[in-house]
Amino acid sequence: MTAPVPVAGKTAAGPSRTAQTAAAADVDNARSPLLAGFIGSLFMAIGSLGVGWLAPASELRRVPLFIWMRTEALGVALCIVLLAVGGMLLVRAWLRLGQRVRVWGPEARKATLQALVLWGLPLMFSVPLFSRDVYAYIGQGRLMVEGFNPYENGISALSNYFQLGADKMWTEAPVPYGQLFLWIEQLVVWSTNVHPEASIMLFRLAALAGIALCVIYVPRLAELHGVNPHRALWLTAANPLFLTNFIASVHNDALMIGLALAGLYYCATRRVILGIVLVTLSISVKPITIVFLPFIGLLWAGRNAGWPRKFVFWGLTAGLSLAILYAMSLVNGFGFGWINGLSAPGSIWIWYAPIGLLGLVVASLFNAFGLDGWGMAKWVYDAGKLLALGMVAWQIFRGDYDRLMRRLTLAFAAIVVLAPMIQSWYVVWLIPLFAVTGIRDDWQVKALYFIVSFFMVYAISDQLEVFPYLQTADLGLALALARNAAAIIALLFALYLIFLDPKTKLLFSKAEEPVTTRPVI
């Protein structure tokens, strides 16, 4: 089992030793998992050459190696195997790195940062994996450069828009992002002249800025909550979902959550104005973090604040944030159009989301009796959203002041879990928040292991670009075969980790010793 967080001078394995001896044995040979994770990440980067997302206009499509890996059955099969095995090797390396830690001290932090660099470096040069949102970013940036209002126009307003590689859901959809990320998109496209690969690298640098903020502020927030900062950093920054979604998939969520965590830290340390500015910048990347503002208002009001004082500081918090957003909207001239963009089309539900699954069951039952099943399913989805809003309100108005950050985390989790659609990067929003407020070394951390394993298996098989020339008689056959092959390989590897691997299966089994660490949350 992953080492619990001992008191100073003690290790997880036994009684206290001298400080010098303990420091030397804080981490028991981190080289092996570090190397294994690097190999896994390298496998994923190589596999991405064949099944990652390339823009139709990409010059890489004319490179002989890419042609072989993307158009020949053997090349595609090799890339699928490398991607699936590499992704699950990364999961195993993360688990084994945690197991190698005897004391969660500075040496564990050093090993985690080494893992972040070694495992993230190959992914920096991969073809985008598991999502092609980055190509939508390029299209939206081009809208800005060419003078369109991205809150009123989809990418289809551009000439030859289909050459950009964005998912068709974005062709007519307005942009759901805030002003700051619009400027980043505009700057990237302007500086690269719409070159796909150069744009992707710049968007990855923006994601790295978010990752750096997470690395800085996750340990600081953890210390504020009596949680070991080094373990919280390992749970967050070396996590395979963190690396793949923020680096390989190039999601702007990295910058969103990094700014939000930095803002929360400053609000919690009585530098509230700076904190609100940073959280507002997070909102201007993706507006979902607007849910943080009521809890910041409570922090600002103070421990023993009465209801009148709470409402005053809620008003001050909302007013300051709104003023910043309004000033930014005056600069770009687009106002608050992102509110309309929040209704951008996409998948309404997914089978593994609890509300999505319930809606599917309801729809199937009503359809069986000749009734409007999907109409009833929509009622289920709306009920889930209302329940989420109710849980957010409960966390805002009820609870201890000392648990404010945990209350925020639970409110944010309610929004994610009770949605009919859950993406893997939604889960990554929650991991640092739970890590800094306390993930106990019992069923809680086991749940995280299962969640990470599940979403890695699903991501590996979910979005693969298989060249249409391989799809002969049945246009969907090759893609279905590729996804099923990737899913089977990843699932078998996950089952091996859970039930057969002599090392990692201990993490998923029932603990033989009682948990001694109960962090203050």
C-alpha positions as CSV (number, residue, x, y, z in Angstrom):
1,M,0.0,0.0,0.0
2,T,1.1,3.5,-0.6
3,A,3.0,4.8,2.3
4,P,1.0,6.8,4.9
5,V,2.1,10.2,5.9
6,P,4.2,9.7,9.1
7,V,5.1,12.2,11.7
8,A,8.5,13.9,11.3
9,G,11.3,11.5,11.9
10,K,9.4,8.3,11.2
11,T,9.0,6.1,8.2
12,A,6.0,4.2,7.0
13,A,7.9,1.0,7.4
14,G,9.1,1.1,11.0
15,P,10.2,3.2,14.0
16,S,12.1,6.4,13.8
17,R,15.7,6.6,12.8
18,T,18.3,9.3,12.7
19,A,17.5,12.2,10.3
20,Q,20.4,11.4,8.0
21,T,19.6,7.7,7.7
22,A,15.9,8.4,7.1
23,A,16.6,11.0,4.5
24,A,18.8,8.5,2.6
25,A,16.0,6.0,2.5
26,D,13.0,8.2,2.0
27,V,12.4,6.7,-1.5
28,D,13.5,3.2,-2.2
29,N,15.1,3.3,-5.7
30,A,12.8,5.5,-7.7
31,R,14.8,4.9,-10.9
32,S,12.9,1.8,-11.9
33,P,9.4,3.4,-12.0
34,L,10.8,6.6,-13.4
35,L,12.3,4.6,-16.3
36,A,9.2,2.5,-16.8
37,G,7.0,5.6,-17.0
38,F,9.4,7.2,-19.4
39,I,9.2,4.1,-21.7
40,G,5.4,4.1,-21.4
41,S,5.3,7.8,-22.3
42,L,7.7,7.2,-25.2
43,F,5.5,4.4,-26.5
44,M,2.5,6.6,-26.4
45,A,4.3,9.4,-28.3
46,I,5.4,6.9,-31.0
47,G,1.9,5.4,-31.1
48,S,0.4,8.8,-31.6
49,L,2.2,9.1,-34.9
50,G,-0.2,6.5,-36.3
51,V,-3.5,7.1,-34.5
52,G,-3.2,10.6,-33.0
53,W,-5.2,13.5,-34.4
54,L,-3.6,15.3,-37.4
55,A,-5.1,18.3,-39.2
56,P,-6.0,17.4,-42.8
57,A,-3.7,20.3,-43.8
58,S,-0.8,19.0,-41.8
59,E,2.5,18.6,-43.7
60,L,3.2,15.5,-41.5
61,R,0.7,13.6,-43.6
62,R,3.3,13.7,-46.5
63,V,6.2,12.3,-44.4
64,P,6.9,8.7,-45.4
65,L,7.1,7.4,-41.8
66,F,3.7,9.0,-41.0
67,I,2.2,7.6,-44.3
68,W,3.3,4.0,-43.3
69,M,2.1,4.3,-39.7
70,R,-1.2,5.8,-40.7
71,T,-2.1,4.1,-43.9
72,E,-0.7,0.5,-43.6
73,A,-2.5,-2.0,-41.4
74,L,0.7,-3.2,-39.8
75,G,1.7,0.4,-39.0
76,V,-1.7,1.2,-37.4
77,A,-1.7,-2.1,-35.5
78,L,1.8,-1.3,-34.1
79,C,0.7,2.2,-33.0
80,I,-2.4,0.8,-31.3
81,V,-0.3,-1.7,-29.3
82,L,2.3,0.9,-28.4
83,L,-0.4,3.4,-27.3
84,A,-2.3,0.9,-25.2
85,V,0.7,-0.7,-23.5
86,G,2.4,2.7,-23.1
87,G,-0.6,4.3,-21.4
88,M,-1.0,1.4,-18.9
89,L,2.8,1.3,-18.3
90,L,2.4,4.9,-17.2
91,V,-0.4,4.0,-14.8
92,R,1.8,1.2,-13.3
93,A,4.8,3.5,-13.0
94,W,2.7,6.0,-11.1
95,L,1.5,3.4,-8.7
96,R,4.9,1.9,-8.2
97,L,6.5,5.3,-7.6
98,G,4.1,5.8,-4.7
99,Q,4.9,2.3,-3.4
100,R,8.6,3.1,-3.4
101,V,8.1,6.0,-1.0
102,R,9.0,5.2,2.6
103,V,8.7,8.8,3.9
104,W,6.7,11.5,2.1
105,G,9.5,14.1,2.5
106,P,11.7,16.2,0.1
107,E,13.0,13.1,-1.6
108,A,9.5,12.1,-2.6
109,R,8.9,15.6,-4.0
110,K,12.1,15.3,-6.0
111,A,11.0,11.9,-7.4
112,T,7.6,13.3,-8.3
113,L,9.1,16.3,-10.1
114,Q,11.5,14.0,-12.0
115,A,8.5,11.8,-13.0
116,L,6.6,14.9,-14.2
117,V,9.6,15.9,-16.4
118,L,10.5,12.4,-17.7
119,W,7.0,11.2,-18.3
120,G,5.8,14.5,-19.7
121,L,8.7,15.2,-22.1
122,P,7.8,12.6,-24.8
123,L,4.1,13.6,-24.6
124,M,5.2,17.2,-25.5
125,F,6.2,16.0,-28.9
126,S,3.3,13.6,-29.5
127,V,0.5,14.1,-32.0
128,P,-2.6,15.1,-30.0
129,L,-4.2,12.1,-28.3
130,F,-7.7,11.3,-27.0
131,S,-9.1,14.7,-28.1
132,R,-8.9,17.1,-31.0
133,D,-10.1,20.2,-29.1
134,V,-6.7,21.8,-29.8
135,Y,-7.7,22.1,-33.5
136,A,-10.9,23.8,-32.4
137,Y,-8.6,26.3,-30.5
138,I,-6.7,26.9,-33.7
139,G,-10.0,27.5,-35.6
140,Q,-11.3,29.9,-32.9
141,G,-8.0,31.8,-33.0
142,R,-8.3,32.1,-36.7
143,L,-11.8,33.5,-36.3
144,M,-10.3,36.2,-34.0
145,V,-7.4,37.0,-36.4
146,E,-9.8,37.4,-39.3
147,G,-12.1,39.7,-37.4
148,F,-15.1,37.4,-36.7
149,N,-16.9,37.4,-33.3
150,P,-16.2,33.9,-32.0
151,Y,-19.2,34.1,-29.7
152,E,-21.5,34.5,-32.7
153,N,-19.8,32.5,-35.4
154,G,-18.7,28.9,-35.5
155,I,-15.5,27.7,-37.3
156,S,-17.6,27.1,-40.4
157,A,-17.5,30.8,-41.1
158,L,-13.9,30.4,-42.2
159,S,-12.8,29.4,-45.7
160,N,-11.5,25.8,-45.9
161,Y,-12.4,25.4,-42.2
162,F,-12.5,21.6,-42.6
163,Q,-8.7,21.6,-43.2
164,L,-8.1,22.8,-39.6
165,G,-9.0,19.3,-38.2
166,A,-11.6,20.4,-35.6
167,D,-14.4,18.1,-34.6
168,K,-17.6,18.8,-36.6
169,M,-19.4,19.7,-33.3
170,W,-17.4,23.0,-33.4
171,T,-18.2,24.0,-37.0
172,E,-21.4,25.8,-36.0
173,A,-20.9,26.1,-32.2
174,P,-20.0,29.4,-30.6
175,V,-16.9,29.5,-28.4
176,P,-17.6,28.5,-24.7
177,Y,-14.3,30.0,-23.4
178,G,-13.6,33.3,-21.7
179,Q,-11.7,36.4,-22.8
180,L,-8.3,35.4,-21.7
181,F,-8.3,32.2,-23.6
182,L,-9.6,33.9,-26.7
183,W,-6.6,36.2,-26.6
184,I,-4.3,33.2,-26.2
185,E,-5.9,31.5,-29.2
186,Q,-5.6,34.7,-31.2
187,L,-1.9,35.2,-30.3
188,V,-1.0,31.6,-31.1
189,V,-2.6,31.6,-34.5
190,W,-1.3,35.1,-35.4
191,S,2.3,34.1,-34.4
192,T,2.3,30.8,-36.2
193,N,0.2,31.9,-39.3
194,V,-2.2,29.0,-38.7
195,H,0.6,26.4,-38.8
196,P,-1.0,23.3,-37.1
197,E,2.1,21.8,-35.4
198,A,3.6,25.1,-34.3
199,S,0.2,26.2,-32.9
200,I,-0.1,22.9,-31.0
201,M,3.4,23.5,-29.4
202,L,2.4,27.0,-28.3
203,F,-0.9,25.7,-26.8
204,R,1.2,23.1,-24.9
205,L,3.4,25.8,-23.5
206,A,0.2,27.5,-22.2
207,A,-0.8,24.2,-20.7
208,L,2.7,24.0,-19.1
209,A,2.1,27.3,-17.4
210,G,-1.0,25.8,-15.8
211,I,0.9,22.7,-14.8
212,A,3.6,24.8,-13.2
213,L,0.9,26.6,-11.2
214,C,-0.4,23.3,-10.0
215,V,3.1,22.1,-9.0
216,I,3.6,25.3,-7.0
217,Y,0.3,25.7,-5.3
218,V,-0.9,22.1,-4.7
219,P,1.8,21.6,-2.0
220,R,1.1,25.0,-0.4
221,L,-2.7,24.4,-0.2
222,A,-2.1,20.9,1.2
223,E,0.1,22.3,4.0
224,L,-2.7,24.7,4.9
225,H,-5.0,21.7,5.4
226,G,-2.6,19.6,7.4
227,V,-2.1,17.3,4.5
228,N,1.4,16.1,3.4
229,P,2.3,18.3,0.5
230,H,4.6,15.8,-1.2
231,R,2.0,13.1,-1.3
232,A,-0.6,15.6,-2.6
233,L,1.8,16.5,-5.4
234,W,2.4,12.9,-6.3
235,L,-1.4,12.2,-6.4
236,T,-1.8,15.2,-8.7
237,A,1.2,16.0,-10.9
238,A,2.6,12.5,-11.6
239,N,-0.9,11.2,-12.2
240,P,-1.3,9.7,-15.7
241,L,-4.7,11.5,-16.2
242,F,-3.1,14.8,-15.4
243,L,-0.2,14.2,-17.9
244,T,-2.3,12.8,-20.7
245,N,-5.1,15.4,-20.5
246,F,-3.0,18.4,-20.0
247,I,0.0,17.6,-22.2
248,A,-1.0,14.9,-24.8
249,S,-4.5,16.2,-25.3
250,V,-3.5,19.9,-24.9
251,H,-6.6,20.9,-22.9
252,N,-6.9,24.4,-21.7
253,D,-8.2,23.0,-18.4
254,A,-4.6,23.0,-17.3
255,L,-4.4,26.7,-17.3
256,M,-8.0,27.0,-15.8
257,I,-7.3,24.8,-12.8
258,G,-3.8,26.1,-12.3
259,L,-5.0,29.7,-12.0
260,A,-7.9,28.6,-9.8
261,L,-5.6,26.8,-7.3
262,A,-3.2,29.8,-7.2
263,G,-6.2,32.1,-6.5
264,L,-7.5,29.8,-3.8
265,Y,-4.2,29.8,-2.0
266,Y,-4.0,33.6,-1.9
267,C,-7.6,33.9,-0.7
268,A,-6.9,31.3,2.0
269,T,-3.8,33.3,3.1
270,R,-5.7,36.6,3.4
271,R,-4.5,38.1,0.1
272,V,-8.0,38.0,-1.2
273,I,-7.9,40.7,-3.9
274,L,-5.0,38.9,-5.6
275,G,-6.8,35.6,-5.2
276,I,-10.0,36.9,-6.8
277,V,-8.1,38.3,-9.7
278,L,-6.5,34.9,-10.3
279,V,-9.7,33.0,-10.0
280,T,-11.4,35.5,-12.3
281,L,-8.6,34.8,-14.9
282,S,-9.4,31.2,-14.5
283,I,-13.1,31.9,-15.2
284,S,-11.9,33.8,-18.3
285,V,-10.4,30.6,-19.5
286,K,-13.3,28.3,-18.8
287,P,-16.3,29.8,-16.8
288,I,-16.9,26.6,-14.8
289,T,-14.7,27.9,-12.0
290,I,-17.3,30.6,-11.3
291,V,-18.5,28.2,-8.6
292,F,-15.4,29.0,-6.6
293,L,-16.6,32.6,-5.9
294,P,-19.2,32.0,-3.2
295,F,-16.6,30.0,-1.2
296,I,-14.0,32.8,-1.6
297,G,-16.6,35.2,-0.3
298,L,-17.0,33.1,2.8
299,L,-13.2,33.0,3.3
300,W,-13.1,36.7,2.9
301,A,-15.9,37.2,5.4
302,G,-14.0,35.3,8.1
303,R,-14.6,32.6,10.6
304,N,-17.3,34.0,12.8
305,A,-19.1,36.1,10.2
306,G,-22.9,36.4,10.5
307,W,-25.3,36.3,7.6
308,P,-25.3,40.0,6.9
309,R,-21.5,40.0,6.7
310,K,-21.5,36.9,4.5
311,F,-23.9,38.6,2.0
312,V,-21.8,41.7,2.0
313,F,-18.6,39.8,1.1
314,W,-20.4,37.6,-1.4
315,G,-21.5,40.9,-3.1
316,L,-17.9,42.3,-2.9
317,T,-16.5,39.1,-4.4
318,A,-19.0,38.9,-7.2
319,G,-18.7,42.6,-7.9
320,L,-14.9,42.5,-8.1
321,S,-14.9,39.5,-10.4
322,L,-17.7,40.9,-12.6
323,A,-15.8,44.2,-12.9
324,I,-12.7,42.4,-14.1
325,L,-14.6,40.3,-16.6
326,Y,-16.5,43.4,-17.8
327,A,-13.2,45.3,-18.3
328,M,-11.8,42.4,-20.3
329,S,-15.0,42.3,-22.4
330,L,-14.6,46.0,-23.2
331,V,-11.1,45.4,-24.5
332,N,-12.1,42.6,-26.8
333,G,-15.4,44.1,-27.7
334,F,-17.3,40.8,-27.5
335,G,-19.1,41.3,-24.2
336,F,-20.3,38.2,-22.3
337,G,-21.0,36.1,-25.3
338,W,-19.4,33.1,-23.8
339,I,-22.6,32.6,-21.8
340,N,-24.3,31.6,-25.0
341,G,-21.3,29.5,-25.9
342,L,-21.9,27.3,-22.8
343,S,-24.7,25.6,-24.7
344,A,-22.3,24.4,-27.4
345,P,-23.5,21.1,-28.9
346,G,-21.9,17.8,-28.1
347,S,-22.6,14.4,-26.6
348,I,-25.5,14.8,-24.3
349,W,-24.8,11.8,-22.2
350,I,-22.3,9.0,-21.8
351,W,-22.9,5.5,-20.4
352,Y,-20.5,5.5,-17.5
353,A,-21.8,8.8,-16.0
354,P,-24.4,7.9,-13.3
355,I,-27.0,10.3,-14.6
356,G,-26.2,9.4,-18.2
357,L,-26.7,5.7,-17.4
358,L,-29.9,6.4,-15.6
359,G,-31.2,8.4,-18.6
360,L,-30.3,5.5,-20.9
361,V,-32.3,3.0,-18.7
362,V,-35.3,5.3,-18.6
363,A,-35.2,5.9,-22.3
364,S,-34.9,2.2,-23.0
365,L,-37.9,1.4,-20.7
366,F,-40.2,4.0,-22.2
367,N,-39.2,3.2,-25.7
368,A,-40.1,-0.4,-25.1
369,F,-43.7,0.7,-24.5
370,G,-43.8,3.0,-27.5
371,L,-43.4,6.2,-25.5
372,D,-41.0,9.1,-25.9
373,G,-38.1,7.6,-24.0
374,W,-35.5,10.2,-24.9
375,G,-37.9,12.9,-23.9
376,M,-38.1,11.3,-20.5
377,A,-34.3,10.9,-20.4
378,K,-34.0,14.7,-20.8
379,W,-36.1,15.1,-17.6
380,V,-33.6,12.8,-15.9
381,Y,-30.7,14.9,-17.1
382,D,-32.4,18.1,-16.0
383,A,-33.1,16.6,-12.6
384,G,-29.4,15.7,-12.2
385,K,-28.5,19.3,-12.9
386,L,-31.0,20.6,-10.4
387,L,-29.7,18.1,-7.8
388,A,-26.2,19.3,-8.5
389,L,-27.3,23.0,-8.0
390,G,-29.0,22.0,-4.7
391,M,-25.8,20.3,-3.5
392,V,-23.7,23.3,-4.4
393,A,-26.1,25.5,-2.5
394,W,-26.0,23.2,0.5
395,Q,-22.2,23.4,0.6
396,I,-22.3,27.2,0.3
397,F,-24.8,27.7,3.1
398,R,-24.1,24.8,5.5
399,G,-20.9,23.6,7.0
400,D,-17.9,24.4,9.1
401,Y,-15.6,27.3,8.2
402,D,-12.5,25.0,8.7
403,R,-13.9,22.8,5.9
404,L,-14.5,25.5,3.4
405,M,-12.1,24.2,0.8
406,R,-13.5,20.7,1.2
407,R,-17.0,22.1,0.8
408,L,-15.9,23.8,-2.4
409,T,-14.4,20.5,-3.6
410,L,-17.6,18.6,-2.9
411,A,-19.7,21.2,-4.6
412,F,-17.4,21.1,-7.7
413,A,-17.6,17.3,-7.6
414,A,-21.4,17.4,-7.5
415,I,-21.4,19.4,-10.8
416,V,-19.1,16.9,-12.4
417,V,-20.6,13.6,-11.1
418,L,-24.3,14.6,-11.6
419,A,-23.8,15.7,-15.2
420,P,-25.0,13.3,-17.9
421,M,-21.6,13.7,-19.6
422,I,-18.3,13.2,-17.8
423,Q,-15.0,13.6,-19.6
424,S,-11.7,12.4,-18.2
425,W,-10.4,16.0,-18.0
426,Y,-13.4,16.8,-15.8
427,V,-12.0,14.3,-13.3
428,V,-8.6,16.0,-13.4
429,W,-10.3,19.2,-12.2
430,L,-11.2,17.4,-9.0
431,I,-8.0,15.4,-8.3
432,P,-5.9,18.4,-7.0
433,L,-8.8,19.7,-4.9
434,F,-9.3,16.4,-3.2
435,A,-5.6,15.8,-2.9
436,V,-5.0,19.1,-1.0
437,T,-8.0,18.6,1.3
438,G,-7.1,15.0,2.1
439,I,-7.3,11.7,0.3
440,R,-6.9,9.1,3.0
441,D,-4.8,6.0,2.5
442,D,-7.8,3.7,2.6
443,W,-10.8,3.3,0.3
444,Q,-10.4,6.9,-0.8
445,V,-7.1,6.4,-2.5
446,K,-8.1,3.0,-3.8
447,A,-11.1,4.7,-5.5
448,L,-8.7,7.1,-7.1
449,Y,-6.6,4.2,-8.4
450,F,-9.6,2.6,-9.9
451,I,-10.8,5.9,-11.4
452,V,-7.4,6.6,-13.0
453,S,-7.2,3.0,-14.4
454,F,-10.8,3.2,-15.8
455,F,-10.3,6.5,-17.5
456,M,-7.0,5.5,-19.0
457,V,-8.5,2.4,-20.5
458,Y,-11.4,4.4,-21.8
459,A,-9.3,7.2,-23.2
460,I,-7.0,4.7,-25.0
461,S,-9.9,3.3,-26.9
462,D,-12.2,6.3,-27.2
463,Q,-10.7,8.6,-29.9
464,L,-8.4,7.2,-32.5
465,E,-7.9,8.6,-36.0
466,V,-7.8,5.6,-38.4
467,F,-7.1,6.5,-42.0
468,P,-10.2,6.0,-44.1
469,Y,-8.3,4.1,-46.8
470,L,-8.2,1.2,-44.3
471,Q,-12.0,1.2,-44.1
472,T,-13.0,-0.7,-47.2
473,A,-16.3,-2.6,-47.4
474,D,-17.6,-1.2,-44.1
475,L,-16.5,2.4,-43.5
476,G,-16.7,1.9,-39.8
477,L,-15.1,-1.5,-39.5
478,A,-11.5,-0.5,-39.3
479,L,-12.2,2.1,-36.7
480,A,-14.3,-0.3,-34.6
481,L,-11.6,-3.0,-34.8
482,A,-8.9,-0.4,-33.8
483,R,-10.9,0.8,-30.8
484,N,-11.8,-2.7,-29.7
485,A,-8.2,-3.8,-30.0
486,A,-6.9,-0.8,-28.0
487,A,-9.6,-1.4,-25.4
488,I,-8.9,-5.1,-25.0
489,I,-5.1,-4.5,-24.6
490,A,-5.6,-1.7,-22.1
491,L,-8.3,-3.6,-20.2
492,L,-6.2,-6.8,-19.9
493,F,-3.2,-4.7,-18.7
494,A,-5.5,-3.0,-16.1
495,L,-6.8,-6.4,-14.9
496,Y,-3.2,-7.6,-14.6
497,L,-2.4,-4.6,-12.4
498,I,-5.4,-5.1,-10.2
499,F,-5.4,-8.9,-9.8
500,L,-2.1,-10.5,-10.9
501,D,0.8,-8.0,-10.6
502,P,2.6,-9.1,-7.3
503,K,3.3,-5.4,-6.5
504,T,0.4,-3.3,-7.7
505,K,-2.4,-5.8,-6.7
506,L,-1.6,-4.9,-3.1
507,L,-2.8,-1.4,-3.7
508,F,-6.3,-2.6,-4.8
509,S,-6.8,-5.2,-2.1
510,K,-8.0,-4.8,1.4
511,A,-5.5,-3.3,3.8
512,E,-4.1,-5.6,6.4
513,E,-3.1,-2.8,8.7
514,P,-5.4,0.0,10.0
515,V,-5.0,3.4,8.5
516,T,-3.2,5.7,10.9
517,T,-3.3,8.8,8.8
518,R,-6.5,10.9,9.1
519,P,-5.6,14.3,7.6
520,V,-7.3,17.4,8.8
521,I,-9.8,18.4,6.1
